[in-house]
Amino acid sequence: MATDTKSTIIELYKKLFEVFDAGKLDELVTHYTTDCKSVAQGSARCGREGLKETCKTLLANGERYKFKSDFDVIISDDESMAYLTVLLEVMKSDGTTSSGTNLCIFKKVDGAYLVSLDMYC
């Protein structure tokens, strides 16, 4: 069962980037808990509206992401939580790049996994 859950988490994570790249922020936030935390670029935001504001800034900077490592996924014994880390390369519209680690903590809410914490460092 854990292998299926890991695959589910990885596919959901990839979908977050597809939706982000398309600029569909209203759809994006539905994959996050209502009390989610987003920590990126030295700022921390809470809730879906805070997440949307962070994403608007990232999109305005022309940021795009590339996965630079395999996904590391750990599932809690009761499968109520999942933890995903991956190395990302960040590419901005001005041609600059940087790399960092993304940690997403997923929480099962009403049978579906939603992101509770999304941290890039």
Secondary structure in CASP SS format (residue, H / E / C, confidence):
PFRMAT SS
TARGET T0000
AUTHOR 0000-0000-0000
METHOD secondary structure of the structure
MODEL  1
M C 1.00
A H 1.00
T H 1.00
D H 1.00
T H 1.00
K H 1.00
S H 1.00
T H 1.00
I H 1.00
I H 1.00
E H 1.00
L H 1.00
Y H 1.00
K H 1.00
K H 1.00
L H 1.00
F H 1.00
E H 1.00
V H 1.00
F H 1.00
D H 1.00
A C 1.00
G C 1.00
K C 1.00
L H 1.00
D H 1.00
E H 1.00
L H 1.00
V H 1.00
T H 1.00
H H 1.00
Y E 1.00
T E 1.00
T E 1.00
D E 1.00
C E 1.00
K E 1.00
S E 1.00
V E 1.00
A E 1.00
Q C 1.00
G C 1.00
S E 1.00
A E 1.00
R E 1.00
C E 1.00
G H 1.00
R H 1.00
E H 1.00
G H 1.00
L H 1.00
K H 1.00
E H 1.00
T H 1.00
C H 1.00
K H 1.00
T H 1.00
L H 1.00
L H 1.00
A H 1.00
N C 1.00
G C 1.00
E C 1.00
R E 1.00
Y E 1.00
K E 1.00
F E 1.00
K C 1.00
S C 1.00
D C 1.00
F C 1.00
D E 1.00
V E 1.00
I E 1.00
I E 1.00
S C 1.00
D C 1.00
D C 1.00
E C 1.00
S C 1.00
M E 1.00
A E 1.00
Y E 1.00
L E 1.00
T E 1.00
V E 1.00
L E 1.00
L E 1.00
E E 1.00
V E 1.00
M E 1.00
K C 1.00
S C 1.00
D C 1.00
G C 1.00
T C 1.00
T E 1.00
S E 1.00
S E 1.00
G E 1.00
T E 1.00
N E 1.00
L E 1.00
C E 1.00
I E 1.00
F E 1.00
K E 1.00
K E 1.00
V E 1.00
D C 1.00
G C 1.00
A E 1.00
Y E 1.00
L E 1.00
V E 1.00
S E 1.00
L E 1.00
D E 1.00
M E 1.00
Y E 1.00
C C 1.00
END
